[in-house]
């Protein structure tokens, strides 16, 4: 008897219902493994501060001689009432349902905190009244038991010195302690703090550059020694605008492209081309310029994803695309189409997005592919200009010992010369050699290899004298296309050499 596939579950009734609450210990263990970096976790807390209307956020690391003991984030936002704090501390709070909020899941405060600490304390003050709550891993394991702090303790903590952040009437302090995922590096505590500081400067300056740049937000970082009086040495996070070039790399850019994801969902994206040879931090992005090409997705002015092509390209760090950056502002009405990962560091684009981008046009009729081609051309011209000052030396195809001798003669003072390789391959019958400028290679016609070798064995470094003679012939042509008369001369030399190679066969 044939077995029929299930095509519908309509009419399948439940016998009964049963509550299956998750095991809190196992669940919080899994949630702690999501993978927040320290900078992503603290950016999530800054999101909450912006939602609360804060103009100043202080990130403080409290340390002793051996390790970081606490991380404190204080803001001068509107603060929370006891009921609002209760909701904010609940996993899956509904405080972020406002489409203009920077929050998305109602989980950020908790997941970001527990990604690095075993204990989370939040004290908030609204209109002079202080309230506090605490989560611990043990409390979560004990049937999700959250601790309510005594009012006197909450007032004392939020009234403690927090330089540059006024908390007398309103504001919030988030405290991580019992840190178990913020270890001291083998180079010591000072090295650890400096490394964290650099990463925060880059990440927070990038994510919140619009807020910092227009004065809506100041982010401060300091380091205080446990048990000592508060000092006033602080560093302000500067904005890092990935589109802040002084002049476009190509006339006519940036360009707007109209992207039709679905018939009722249109989006404009803006293609930018950076000028070549830029050394400013906004381009270098912590020495990761090539990996910073691609889409820059913003949600409510907050940068979510900094670079990456989301499947448009297989090689997302291909150097020739380094100058291309595409600004995408996702309007709240498209929230259902574009998904964010929990850390709010990348965007999951909807089906058809890449195809729609590829098919998009700008007002002048040029395509998105034309934009990418233009960005590559600007890079190639830069690459060629920069490389001409670097000496050329023969590379692969010449014996290694000879390479060293030749380099000492041709380029004694060059740290990293450009290598010209020799490759036997298929060429036209009237060519003994051909110059491949793109790959910096001299191609030799495989058809004549046996005749040229005259009985010697073929190898990766055969006939070095012939190769060097051809190298010296072509060296001046490596960086630029020759004149018509020069090209004709090379064609004539090629024909003569191939005729001689043919005669050798006889």
N, C-alpha and C positions, 0 to 999 in steps of 0.2 A: 504494500500500500504506500502510495506517495505521501510525503510529508509536506504540508503547506506552510509557507512562511507566514509569520505574524505581520499583518499589514495595519493593524489598529489596536489600540488599548481601550477604546471606548467600550463602556459597559463592564469593564473589569473592576469590580467593587472591592474595597478594603474590608477585611474581616474585623479589624479593630485598629486602634492607634496606640503608639507607645512613644514616650519622650526618650530621645537618645542624645542626651547632653554630651559634648565632647569631654574626654579626659583632660582636665586642665593642665596637668604636668606635661603630658605628651604634646598638647596643642601649643603651649607657650614655648616648649623646646623647639618645635618645628618653626614657629614664627620667628624665633631668634636667629634662625639660619637663613633667613631670606637674603641677606647679603648687603646690608647697608654699609657703605664706607663711612668714616667719621664725618667727612664733609657732606655727604648726602643726608646723614642723620641730622646734623645741625641745620642744614638748609630746610629740612622739614619743620624744625622748631621755629625758624625764622618765618616760614609761611604763616604759622599760627600767630606770630607777633604782628605781621602785616595785616592779617584778618582782624586783629584786635585794634587796628588803627595806630600802632606804635610808630613813632618817628625815630626812636633810638633803640638799638638792641646791643646788649653787651654779652659777649661770650668769654667766660672766665675759666681758666684752668688752675685749680688749686693743687699744689704739689708738696711733697716733703722731699727729703734727700734721695729717696729711692724710686718713687713712682708718682703718677698722677692719682690723686685721691678723690677729687670731685671735678665734675664739669657743671658749670652754672650758666644758665641763659636767663638774662633779665631783660624785660622790656617795659616801656612806659605806656603801654596800650591801655585800653579801657578797663582791663581787669574782668573778673568773673564773680558773680554771686555764688552762694553755696550750691544752688541747684544747677547753675551753668557749669561749675567745676565738676560736679557729680557726673553730668552728661559728658563733659570733655574727657573724663577719666575712663568712661565706659568704652570697651572695645566695640567699634562700629557706631560711634556717636553720630547723631544727626546734625551736629553743628555745622557741617560743611556742605549742606544741601543747597546753599545759596549759589547760583550759577556763577556769580562774580567772585566767589571765594577761591583762594589758592588751594584749599583742601579738596580732596576728591573722594576718599574712602572712609573718613572718620577713624582712621587707624594710625595716622602718622605719628602723633605724640607718643603713643605706647610702643609701636614697633621700632621707631627710631631710637627711643630711649633704651629699650631692652636689647637692642642689637649690640649695646656696649656695656650696659650696667645691669646689676641684679636688683637695684632698688631705684625707684622713681618717686620723687617728692615734688609736688606742685603747690605753691602758695600764691594766692591771688588776692588783690585788694580792689574793691569797687566802692567808690564814694567813701573811702576811709575805713571800710569794714574788711578785715582780713579773714580768709578761710584757707584751710589746707587739707590735702589728702595725700596718701602714699600708697603706692603699689610695691609689693615685694614678690619675688618668685615663690616664696613659701606661702604668702597670702593667696596668690593665684591658685597654687596647688591645693589650698584649703578651701575649695569650693568658691573661688573668686572673691575672697574676702579683702576688701579695700579698707585701709585705715583712715579714720578721720582724726586730724590733728587737733589738739587743744587750741582754743582761740588765742590764749596767751602765747603759746609757742609760735603760732602762725604770725602773730603781730611782731614778736621778737625777731623772727627770721627775716621777714620782709622789711623790717626797719634797720637791719644791719647795713653797714656801709656798702653801697654799690655805686662807685664813682661814675658820674656822667648820666646816670639813669635815675630820674626823680620818681620815687615810689610812694611819696607821702599820701597822695590821694588815690591813686590807681596804678595798676601795673601787675606784672606776673613774674615769678621766679620759678624756673624749672631746675631741679637739682638731680644729677646722676651721681650715685655713689655705689660703693661695693662694685667697683669696675673690674670686670673679668675679661673684657675683650678689647682693652686698650693697653697692651703691654709695653714696657720700656724696651726700646731697641738695644741691641748688643753694644752700640756705640755710646749708650748712656742716656740719661733723662734729658739733658739739654739738647742733644741731637734729636730725640723724639719730639720734643716741644717745637723745635725749629721746623722739623719736617711737617708736623701737623699744621703749624702756622702758615707755611708756604702753600700747602694744599688748600687750606681754607681761603686764603687770599685769592687764589685762582678760581676756586669753585664758586664761592659766594659772590665774588666780584662779577663773575660771568652770569650766574643765575639771576641776580638781582640788579644787573647793571642799569636797567631803566629806572628802577626805584632810587638807586643811589645817585645816578647821573642827574636826575631832575630835582634832587633834594628832598624827596619824600621820605628817605630812609638813610640813617647812619648806622653802620655796623662797626662795633669796636671789639677788639680782642685784647685781653690782658692775661697775665700770669701772676698768681699770688702764692706766696709761701704759707703753708698751713701754720696757724697759730701766730702769725706776725701781723702787724698793723697794715692796713691797706695802703699800697703806694698808688701813685697816679700815673704810672707809665702805661700808656695804651697806644694801640695802633689802629688806625681807621682803615677799613677795607675800601680800596678805590674801585670805581666801576671798570669793568673790562668788556667793552662793547666790541663784539666780533665784526661789526660793520663800520668801525670808526677809522676808515682810511682817509688820508688827507685829499687824495684825488683818485678817481676810478682808474683801474688798470687799462680800460679801453673806452674810447668815446662812444656815447650812446647808452652806457650802463650807469646805474641799474635799470632793469626793465621789468615791467609787470607782465605776468603770464596768467591768463584766465584758465582755471582748471575746473572742468565740469565732472565731478565725481559721480553724481547721479543727476537725473533731469531736474530735480528740485534742490540740488546741493552744489552751489558754485563756491569757488574759493580763489582768491588772488594770491599768487606767490611772487616774490621779488628776487630776481637773479642778480647777484653782485659779482664783480671781478676785482679782486684785490690787485693793487699795483705790484709788479715784481720786485724782488730783492728787498722786501720790507723787513726791518729788524725790530719794529715796535711790538710791545707785549700783546697787543690786540690781535696781531697776526700770528706771532710765534706760539701763543697759547701754551706756555710752559714747554717750549721746544717740541710741540706736537702738531705743527702746522699741517703736514700732509694728512694726518688723521683727523683734522678738523674741517675738512671740506664737506660739502653736502648740505643737508637740510638743517635749519635752525628753527625748531618749533617753539612758539610762545603760546602760553595760555594765561590770559588776564595779566599781561605784561611780564610774566615770570618765564624765563627761559627753561624749557623742559629738556630738550635734546639739543646738544651742541655738536652738530656734524653727523655724518653718516648718510648713506644714500637709500636706506630702507629697502634694499633689494633691487634698486635701479641698476646698480653695477655689481659685478662679482668682486672686483678688487676695490675696496672702499678707500684705500690709502695710496692709490696710484699717483705718483708724484706730479704727473702732468695736470691733474685736477686740483692741485693744492690751492689755486687762487679762486676757485668757485665756491661761493657760499650763497645759500638760498634761504631767504627769510620767509617764514610761514607763521602768520598769526591765526590761531585757531579760534574762531568765534564761539561763544558759549552754546549757540544753537547747534553746533556740530559735535558737542560732547559725546553724543551717542555713537558717532562714527569713529572718532579717534580715541583709542584706549591708551592709558598710561600704565607703565609698570608701577609697582607699589612704591619704589624709591623715587618716582617722578624724575627719572633720568633718561627715559627713552619713550618713544611714541610707537604704538602699533597702528599702522595706517590701515584704512578700510580696503576691502577688495576693490580692485579697479583703480586705486589711487595712482599707482606707478604708471599704468597705461594712460590715465588721464593727463598726468604730468607730461609724459612723452608726446602726447597729441596736442598739448597746449600751444597757444600762439600769443605773441605780444601784439600791441596796438599797431606796430609797423609790419606785422605779418611774419616776423621771424619766429622760428620754432625753438622749443626748449633744447633740442639737440644742437641747433645752431649756436645757442648760448654756450653750451658745453664746449663746442668746437672752438669758439672764440676764446674761452678761458684757457684751453689747451695751447692755442697759438701764442697767446701772451706769455705763457710759461715757457714755451719752447724758445721764443726769441730771447727771453731772459736767460735761459739756460745756455744758449749759444753765446750770448754776450759775455756771460760770466766765465764760461769755460775757456774762451780763447786766451785768457791770460795764464792758463795752466799748461805746462809743457806736455808734449806728446812723446811717448816712448813705445817701442814695440812690446807686445805682451804675449798672449797665448799663441803658440805656433813657432816660437823661437826657443831654443834650449834655455833652461832656467839660468844656468851659469852665465850664458851669453847675455841674457836680459840684464843681469846685475852690472856687467861690464859696460853694456851699451847705455844703461841709465846713468852711470857715473860720467860717461862722456857727454851725453846729450842733456842731462838734467841733474847736475851734481847738487844743486841747492834746493831742489823742489821736494817738499814733504810728501805730497801725494799726486804724482803726475797722472795724466790720462793715458790709459793703455789702448793701443791699436792692435787688435787681434787678427790672426790669419786663419782662414777657413777654406778648405777644399769643398766645392759644391758644384751644382749643375749651372753652367752658363751657356750663352750662345756660342756657336762654333767659332765666331770671329773674335772672341774675347778670351784672352789668357787671364785677365784680371778685371775686377770691377771694384769700385769704391762704394761702400755702404756707410754713408755719413751718419744716418740715424743711430745705428748700432756701433759705430766706430770700428768697422771691420774692413779688411782687404780680402775680397773673395777671389779664390783661384779656381780655374776651370779643372774639374776633376777628370775630364776627358784626356787631358795632356799630362796627368800626374806621372803615369808610368814612364812616358817618354822623357820627362824632365829628370826623373830619378836615375835613369840610365843604369838600371840593375840594382840600385840600392833599395833597401827595404823602406816601405812607407811607415811614417810615424807621425805623432802629433807635432814634432819639431823638425821635420825633414826640410831639406834644401834651404837652410838659413841664409846662404849667400844670395840666392835668387830673391827670397822674400825681402831681405834688407835693401836690395837694389830697387825693387818695386816700391818699398816703403819710402825711400828717399825720393823716388820719382813722384809719389802722390802726397807727400807730407804737406806741401803748401796748399793742397786742394781739400784737406780734411775738414776745415772749418767754413769753407765757403764754396759756392758753386763757381766753377771756372768760366772764363769768357768763352765765346764761340770759338775763337782761334785756339784757345787752350784745349777745349774739348776735342776739336778736330785733330790736334796733335796727339792727344792720348788715344784716339781711335786709330790713328795711323800707326802708333807704336804697338797697339794691340794686334793689328793685322799683321805687322811684320813678325812679331813674336809667335803668333799662331802659325804663320807660314813656316817659320823655322822649326817649330815643334812638329809640324806635319812632315817636314823633310827628314827629321830624325827618325821617323817611323820607317822610312825607306832604308 
